[in-house]
């Protein structure tokens, strides 16, 4: 199971979980499904890239054998 940590509009954080195929690692699923995007609004001392999954900004992921609680 992989859990994507997504930043919502207004800064709210949401978690979305997915079952991954047997034998596939979390990092390979993340690299195959989450796209790297360039940030158009460049600010001083900020990151110029971010990750996106289906139009949502991804700020991280959690890999687990157990569903989130």
Buried (B, 14 or more C-beta within 10 A) or exposed (E): BBBBBBBEEEEEEEEBEEEBEEEEEBEEBBEEBBEEEEEEEEEEEEEEEBBEBEEBBBEEBEEEEEEEE
